[in-house]
Amino acid sequence: MALIAALFAHQLHATPWVKTDDPYLQQSIQQLANAGLITTPVNTWPVMWQPILQDLANIDVNQLSAAQQQAFYRIQSAASFSQQAQIKSLALQGSTDPIGQQGFGVQHQQEGLLSIGAELKGGNWAAGVFQQVRSDSYDANAFSENKQHWDNSYAAYTAGNWVLIAALQSQWWGPAIHSSFNFNNQQRPARSVQLTRLNPNTPLLESMQWLGPVSFNIQFGSYAGTAPLRHANYYASRLGLKPLSQLELGFSARKIEPRFDELPLNQNYSNLLPQNDISTIGADMRYNLTAVSALYAEVSHQQADKSATGWLVGSHYHLGNDSVLIRFFAEYQQLPEHYNQWLFIEPGAEAALIDNEWVMGLQLTTPSGKAGYLKLSQSNYQLNDNNLAQLKRAVALHLGYQQPLWNSLLKLDYQLQKTDNLSDNTDFNHAIGARWEWRW
């Protein structure tokens, strides 16, 4: 890749990507994709900025509805900021307990966090360095308290329509809003080396134009996840297609190879850690029923010492005007007994394996930057020897609010959870988290 980059240096263009830490930006991107105005695949995150900017340039703003205009300007504003040659950031985060929430956006995986970072961009490269200092993280163990890490740091080099990336980068594969089978924000970012297409809108070959925009990513990495240590290497690839403006397809493959010398077998979560190599193949789709509504589904087949297949279905609906955007969504996920769930570990429920889970909720955002969400979920757990806590179900209410504060942003999250066990005892627990971030 270094040789290829040197040979084609005169035509390189560095473009950073849309990260997975802003669910409201993702909401706006998905809204325009739902209407066919963004043509690039948007079910594989991070999404590159270049095709998004290309699609925005082709939109006649005067032909948009009031809600679509608000989404357009939200994306345009974020894109303009991200194209700066230098971006610095400072964040403080705290919570009464680590909050095991799911979905797009920043997670509370420790009780306290300080993050300092900077990003630099040149003509054909981009790099970011982020240092986090943590306290009382829920992946602390006897081997390490995991008090600091370099999550979200990256280096990227662009050659033609390909980007070579080395990163500790959050990813999200699939159309769902609440959960993902391969990568999600509930786990720590994986350490990876990746090769990805910069602009899916550019045809691979003239004879393959019928495939529509094509995104492709292949990578090798090491999982941190929510597990106690980086204890598994992995190989993964994903192909995204958009043969119709209403239809997006995704195909993924992944192999996980546990590093047995680093498996803490007597620590929290150790009952969920993989003991054998795991191969997973998956397929997903999202079909836009109308300009404001869509149905989506995903299936994931896993082969280890035993095979298992999980699946999910969901839908979303966009509503709004020039003063507010709202996205309603509902999802249902089914996981069989032998599906390895180490990437879905939740604080406070580390011994419980999910049997099925449903969630419904809404996200709301305004032009001023004020935003919020409301979710209600129910998780039913598998009743077997692995469920050491013998939990039957958990019902949780998730609330969040975002408020611009001068040149910074304040985010609040709250979770109230009711759990039932086999003894018919009911427990209530709650946690609140706050995050302040300043980017300049």
C-alpha atoms as one frame of an Amber mdcrd trajectory, in Angstrom:
protein
   0.000   0.000   0.000   2.860   2.419   0.757   4.349   1.812  -2.720   0.968
   2.272  -4.426   0.379   5.476  -2.450   3.760   6.867  -3.484   3.126   6.102
  -7.150  -0.237   7.857  -7.164   0.535  10.669  -4.724  -0.365  13.400  -7.227
  -4.054  12.355  -7.259  -4.677  11.642  -3.585  -7.380  13.245  -1.477  -7.699
  12.663   2.268 -11.229  12.615   3.603 -12.130  11.753   7.207 -15.228   9.793
   8.039 -18.490  10.299   9.883 -17.952   8.737  13.311 -20.419   6.690  15.334
 -20.576   9.041  18.335 -23.438  11.272  17.094 -26.818   9.499  16.802 -28.555
  12.718  15.731 -26.217  13.231  12.770 -26.823   9.595  11.826 -30.556  10.306
  12.069 -30.273  13.178   9.553 -28.123  11.152   7.150 -30.555   8.259   7.293
 -33.498  10.592   6.717 -32.050  11.883   3.431 -31.019   8.354   2.442 -34.586
   7.246   3.150 -35.798   9.821   0.619 -33.250   8.710  -2.000 -31.301  11.973
  -1.737 -28.187  10.312  -0.322 -27.262   7.490  -2.673 -24.195   6.050  -0.934
 -24.679   3.024   1.397 -25.217   4.192   4.982 -25.444   0.863   6.847 -21.659
   0.493   7.241 -20.108   2.920   9.702 -17.924   4.900   9.724 -19.302   6.415
   6.489 -16.818   8.375   4.407 -17.516  12.094   4.045 -16.589  12.311   0.352
 -19.667  10.487  -1.062 -21.930  12.291   1.413 -20.578  15.663   0.217 -21.001
  14.537  -3.393 -24.649  13.664  -2.749 -25.281  16.958  -0.927 -23.888  18.879
  -3.921 -26.466  17.204  -6.177 -29.448  18.185  -4.018 -31.661  21.142  -4.928
 -32.414  22.545  -1.473 -35.454  24.448  -2.791 -37.135  21.146  -3.672 -36.774
  19.734  -0.145 -39.463  19.604   2.493 -38.945  21.632   5.664 -37.787  18.513
   7.559 -35.402  17.496   4.770 -33.930  21.008   4.692 -33.209  20.838   8.392
 -31.501  17.439   7.953 -29.554  18.822   4.964 -28.197  21.809   6.894 -27.396
  19.614   9.914 -25.226  17.360   7.740 -23.701  20.303   5.888 -22.716  21.984
   9.158 -21.079  18.815  10.510 -19.266  18.256   7.206 -17.916  21.806   7.171
 -16.510  21.434  10.683 -14.973  18.020   9.959 -13.054  19.348   6.935 -10.908
  21.656   9.073  -7.179  20.984   8.855  -6.958  20.814  12.660  -9.547  19.790
  15.247  -8.835  19.621  18.963 -11.139  18.204  21.616 -11.497  18.011  25.376
 -14.134  15.892  27.129 -15.120  15.098  30.709 -17.481  12.231  31.432 -18.884
  10.731  34.607 -21.632   8.403  35.769 -22.922   7.011  39.041 -22.357   3.526
  37.617 -21.234   2.289  34.215 -24.394   2.335  32.093 -24.983  -0.686  29.891
 -26.999   1.111  27.259 -26.952   0.103  23.613 -27.212   1.976  20.349 -25.432
   4.686  18.408 -23.621   7.309  20.436 -21.106   7.630  23.255 -21.339   4.998
  25.987 -20.631   5.242  29.735 -18.218   2.340  30.268 -16.598   3.789  33.391
 -17.539   6.064  36.260 -15.088   8.786  35.269 -13.217   9.743  32.103 -10.995
  12.549  30.856 -10.294  12.631  27.121  -7.885  14.897  25.243  -7.389  14.629
  21.502  -6.307  16.307  18.286  -6.837  15.563  14.596  -4.707  16.764  11.678
  -5.439  16.471   7.952  -3.266  16.950   4.880  -3.840  16.553   1.177  -3.807
  12.763   1.223  -3.638  11.826   4.886  -5.452  12.274   8.180  -4.488  11.361
  11.737  -5.935  11.666  15.216  -4.484  11.032  18.671  -6.796  10.665  21.664
  -5.728   9.888  25.214  -8.333   8.831  27.784  -7.815   8.500  31.517 -10.497
   6.419  33.270 -11.594   5.519  36.773 -13.697   2.544  37.921 -14.123   1.085
  34.446 -16.282  -2.013  34.220 -13.620  -3.894  32.231 -11.112  -3.578  35.101
  -9.770  -6.935  36.327  -6.929  -8.571  38.243  -4.588  -8.230  35.229  -5.186
  -4.529  34.625  -7.403  -1.767  35.933  -7.564  -0.378  32.371  -7.094   3.158
  33.655  -6.071   4.644  30.318  -6.318   3.927  26.617  -5.928   5.482  23.168
  -9.406   4.663  21.842 -10.503   6.616  18.727  -6.907   7.322  17.643  -6.250
   6.703  13.955  -4.039   7.261  10.910  -5.364   7.152   7.330  -3.756   7.443
   3.902  -5.710   7.765   0.649  -4.614   6.286  -2.686  -7.037   6.725  -5.564
 -10.381   5.423  -4.337  -8.894   3.406  -1.475  -8.078   4.374   2.102  -5.571
   2.532   4.268  -6.465   2.936   7.953  -4.759   1.993  11.217  -7.111   2.801
  14.084  -8.723   2.113  17.422 -12.010   3.034  15.847 -15.663   2.530  16.784
 -17.611   0.810  14.027 -21.221  -0.138  13.387 -22.202  -2.742  10.804 -25.853
  -3.149   9.942 -29.130  -1.212   9.565 -30.326  -1.423  13.186 -30.366   1.579
  15.524 -30.209  -0.270  18.841 -28.006  -3.314  18.184 -25.468  -4.781  15.763
 -24.172  -8.352  15.460 -20.624  -7.486  14.359 -19.480  -4.113  15.666 -21.346
  -1.812  18.027 -20.712   1.060  20.412 -21.329  -1.076  23.480 -17.916  -2.674
  23.025 -14.599  -0.826  23.191 -13.180   0.096  19.758 -11.139  -2.644  18.124
  -7.482  -2.112  17.209  -7.406  -2.652  13.444  -5.701  -2.211  10.088  -8.257
  -1.642   7.317  -8.572  -1.133   3.602 -11.811   0.540   2.519 -13.304   2.214
  -0.546 -13.290   5.991  -0.276 -16.275   6.706  -2.556 -18.835   3.917  -3.087
 -20.571   6.053  -5.737 -17.653   5.439  -8.116 -18.444   2.276 -10.160 -16.091
  -0.658  -9.776 -16.447  -1.483 -13.493 -18.786  -0.246 -16.190 -20.212  -3.752
 -16.511 -21.098  -3.709 -12.789 -22.985  -0.408 -12.655 -26.202  -2.344 -12.071
 -24.931  -3.036  -8.549 -25.284   0.666  -7.776 -22.954   2.280  -5.222 -20.605
  -0.320  -3.698 -18.858   0.020  -0.332 -16.163  -2.464   0.682 -14.053  -2.900
   3.807 -11.540  -5.562   4.775  -9.637  -5.517   8.051  -7.499  -7.378  10.549
  -7.559  -6.458  14.202  -7.567  -7.221  17.888 -10.705  -6.949  19.992 -10.868
  -5.014  23.185 -14.655  -5.049  23.184 -16.182  -4.950  26.616 -14.037  -7.913
  27.607 -11.333  -7.634  30.273  -8.351  -7.814  27.909  -7.471  -7.717  24.234
  -7.795 -11.451  24.072  -8.882 -12.216  20.488  -7.600 -11.448  17.019 -10.090
 -11.166  14.187 -10.442 -10.913  10.432 -13.506  -9.199   8.984 -14.881  -7.902
   5.712 -18.074  -6.210   4.591 -19.695  -5.469   1.251 -22.485  -2.899   0.907
 -24.638  -2.548  -2.218 -27.429  -0.217  -3.249 -28.863  -1.674  -6.488 -32.068
   0.345  -6.057 -32.552   3.738  -4.457 -35.031   2.096  -2.059 -32.913  -0.978
  -1.243 -29.576  -1.334   0.534 -27.944  -4.737   1.055 -25.036  -5.684   3.289
 -22.924  -8.848   3.533 -20.359  -9.432   6.261 -17.903 -12.128   7.306 -15.739
 -12.366  10.404 -13.451 -14.855  12.112 -12.418 -14.479  15.768  -9.334 -16.279
  17.111  -9.076 -16.184  20.941  -5.639 -15.628  22.444  -5.762 -18.202  25.203
  -2.723 -16.926  27.095  -4.669 -13.723  27.829  -7.996 -15.223  28.859  -8.760
 -14.313  32.518 -10.858 -17.368  33.338 -11.786 -16.349  36.884 -12.774 -12.714
  36.299 -16.055 -10.954  35.625 -17.439 -11.808  32.171 -15.102 -14.806  31.859
 -18.082 -17.137  31.332 -18.904 -15.218  28.151 -15.410 -15.181  26.635 -14.963
 -17.331  23.499 -13.015 -20.555  24.019 -12.828 -21.560  20.348 -12.430 -19.869
  16.993 -15.710 -18.316  15.851 -16.648 -17.783  12.205 -19.638 -15.565  11.433
 -21.373 -14.703   8.184 -24.257 -12.285   7.968 -26.607 -10.503   5.629 -28.792
  -7.471   6.175 -31.130  -5.230   4.232 -33.048  -1.993   4.559 -35.956  -1.214
   2.267 -37.332   2.315   2.139 -41.107   1.984   1.975 -41.635   5.722   1.550
 -39.519   8.859   1.802 -39.968   8.762   5.595 -40.314   5.068   6.527 -38.270
   1.891   6.176 -38.152  -1.771   7.171 -34.888  -3.557   7.914 -33.648  -6.992
   8.944 -30.404  -8.814   9.672 -29.420 -12.468  10.045 -26.125 -13.664  11.550
 -24.931 -17.294  11.399 -22.147 -18.307  13.756 -19.993 -21.440  13.587 -17.839
 -22.442  16.551 -17.970 -25.716  18.488 -21.710 -25.460  17.752 -23.565 -23.464
  15.117 -26.199 -20.847  15.874 -28.177 -18.239  13.962 -29.430 -14.935  15.358
 -31.683 -12.427  13.662 -33.374  -9.086  14.114 -36.097  -7.070  12.429 -36.994
  -3.415  12.788 -38.558  -0.331  11.294 -38.212   3.427  11.558 -40.320   6.437
  10.667 -39.235  10.074  10.253 -41.420  13.030  11.159 -40.539  16.707  11.300
 -40.653  20.298  10.124 -38.264  23.260  10.139 -38.073  23.323  13.945 -37.834
  19.653  14.978 -36.889  16.251  13.553 -38.194  13.041  15.126 -37.296   9.445
  14.319 -39.476   6.664  15.743 -38.086   3.132  15.697 -38.859  -0.371  16.926
 -36.653  -3.488  16.859 -36.802  -7.135  17.895 -33.751  -9.381  18.244 -33.599
 -13.167  18.762 -30.444 -14.976  19.910 -30.232 -18.792  20.260 -28.579 -20.592
  23.149 -25.237 -21.253  21.470 -24.737 -17.841  19.887 -21.616 -16.379  21.522
 -22.549 -13.066  23.110 -19.274 -11.747  24.494 -19.630  -8.558  22.417 -23.023
  -7.815  24.025 -21.819  -7.765  27.639 -23.733  -5.300  29.805 -22.506  -3.875
  33.121 -24.479  -5.402  35.976 -25.699  -8.357  33.919 -22.403  -9.978  32.993
 -23.589 -13.506  33.721 -26.828 -13.324  31.746 -27.220 -14.347  28.105 -29.980
 -12.660  26.089 -32.669 -14.900  24.612 -34.655 -12.134  22.939 -34.942  -8.390
  23.222 -37.302  -5.743  21.949 -36.942  -2.000  21.992 -38.967   0.980  20.877
 -38.041   4.606  21.054 -37.665   7.997  19.472 -34.906  10.508  18.814 -35.564
  14.224  18.580 -33.274  16.978  17.317 -33.625  20.720  16.662 -31.678  23.257
  14.539 -30.235  24.850  17.691 -28.439  21.618  18.619 -30.794  20.650  21.431
 -31.673  16.972  21.121 -32.878  14.000  23.112 -34.002  10.397  23.037 -36.396
   8.067  24.813 -36.209   4.258  24.674 -38.049   1.424  26.372 -36.540  -2.055
  26.161 -37.181  -5.526  27.530 -34.526  -8.256  27.581 -35.500 -11.850  28.305
 -32.547 -13.970  29.402 -31.674 -17.588  28.688 -32.398 -19.859  31.647 -29.462
 -22.269  31.628 -26.260 -23.019  33.536 -24.542 -19.957  32.052 -27.083 -17.636
  33.660 -25.348 -17.656  37.040 -27.417 -14.748  38.294 -30.596 -16.554  37.213
 -32.080 -13.408  35.747 -35.340 -13.877  33.849 -35.852 -10.460  32.358 -34.920
  -6.814  32.553 -37.102  -3.868  31.578 -35.273  -0.579  31.117 -36.178   3.025
  30.470 -33.463   5.065  28.742 -33.562   8.871  28.575 -31.072  11.307  27.113
 -30.745  15.044  26.525 -28.206  17.146  24.623 -27.701  20.872  25.218 -25.251
  23.258  23.500 -23.300  25.144  26.145 -21.455  28.156  24.710 -19.030  26.538
  22.253 -19.302  23.102  23.859 -21.904  20.352  24.211 -23.434  18.832  27.342
 -25.054  15.389  27.211 -27.057  13.686  29.957 -28.110  10.018  30.056 -30.372
   8.243  32.524 -31.289   4.576  32.834 -33.866   2.992  35.141 -33.935  -0.794
  35.083 -36.234  -3.364  36.685 -34.909  -6.932  36.844 -36.732 -10.145  37.773
 -34.998 -13.379  38.770 -36.097 -17.004  39.098 -37.018 -16.482  42.740 -39.576
 -13.883  41.655 -37.589 -11.180  43.392 -37.608  -7.774  41.726 -34.760  -5.295
  41.851 -34.661  -1.704  40.695 -31.454   0.093  39.838 -30.698   3.310  38.076
 -27.724   5.293  36.851 -27.132   8.757  35.484 -24.262   9.869  33.315 -23.039
  13.204  32.001 -20.575  14.176  29.292 -19.192  17.626  28.475 -17.211  18.037
  25.257 -15.533  20.982  23.590 -14.221  20.755  20.019 -12.396  23.590  18.322
